[in-house]
Amino acid sequence: MASQEELNQKVRKASEVQAKYANDLMRKPNVVGVAVGHPVHNGVSSPDVGVIVMVDHKVPPGQLAANDLIPKQLDGVPVDVQETGGFSAQ
């Protein structure tokens, strides 16, 4: 289990990566948000910390242009694409 300081370091690193790449990620099709959080694998939240890319709906990689694919990691930080649907203000 990671110490609190290790967790804080991971959150800081993921936050730096989020800030660095958010604009580029937001330009990709279907992306509605970018955050720092716990990646989800097979429906289970990971204890790791990563960049979460929220999309209104997932598209199979084969249906996207190469430059529209979201990488599995950025600067060593894991990236997880999560389908959230669209966001709107009420």
C-alpha positions in Angstrom: 0.0 0.0 0.0 1.3 3.4 -0.9 2.1 6.0 1.8 0.3 9.2 1.9 3.4 11.0 0.5 3.6 8.6 -2.4 -0.1 9.1 -3.2 0.4 12.9 -3.0 3.3 12.7 -5.4 1.2 10.6 -7.9 -1.6 13.2 -7.7 0.8 16.1 -8.2 2.3 14.3 -11.3 -1.1 13.4 -12.7 -2.2 17.0 -12.2 0.8 18.4 -14.0 0.2 16.0 -16.9 -3.5 16.9 -17.0 -2.6 20.6 -17.2 0.0 20.0 -19.9 -2.3 17.9 -22.2 -5.9 19.0 -21.4 -6.2 21.4 -24.3 -5.0 18.8 -26.8 -7.2 16.1 -25.3 -10.3 18.3 -25.4 -9.8 18.8 -29.1 -10.3 15.1 -29.8 -13.7 13.7 -30.9 -16.2 12.9 -28.2 -14.0 14.2 -25.3 -16.1 16.2 -22.8 -13.7 16.5 -19.9 -10.3 15.7 -18.5 -9.6 15.1 -14.8 -7.3 13.4 -12.3 -8.7 10.2 -10.7 -8.5 6.5 -10.4 -8.4 4.5 -13.6 -11.0 1.8 -13.9 -10.1 -1.7 -15.2 -12.8 -4.3 -15.9 -15.3 -2.2 -13.9 -13.0 -2.0 -10.8 -11.4 1.3 -9.7 -7.6 1.0 -9.5 -5.7 2.3 -6.5 -3.4 4.0 -9.0 -3.7 7.7 -9.9 -4.0 8.8 -13.5 -5.5 11.2 -16.0 -9.2 10.4 -16.8 -10.5 11.4 -20.2 -14.2 11.6 -20.2 -16.0 10.9 -23.5 -19.7 11.2 -24.3 -19.5 7.7 -25.9 -16.6 5.3 -26.7 -15.7 4.6 -30.3 -13.7 1.5 -31.3 -10.0 2.5 -32.0 -10.3 1.2 -35.6 -13.0 3.9 -36.3 -10.7 6.8 -35.3 -7.9 8.5 -37.2 -4.5 7.8 -35.7 -4.2 11.4 -34.4 -7.6 11.1 -32.6 -6.6 8.1 -30.5 -6.1 8.8 -26.8 -2.8 7.3 -25.5 -2.6 4.7 -22.8 -0.2 7.0 -20.9 1.2 10.5 -21.0 4.7 11.2 -19.5 4.5 8.0 -17.6 1.1 8.6 -16.1 -1.7 6.2 -16.9 -4.6 7.5 -19.0 -8.1 6.0 -18.8 -11.0 6.8 -21.1 -14.3 6.7 -19.3 -17.7 7.0 -21.0 -19.7 9.6 -19.1 -22.2 10.8 -21.6 -22.5 14.5 -22.3 -22.6 17.2 -19.7 -25.1 20.1 -19.5 -26.1 22.8 -17.1 -29.6 22.6 -15.7 
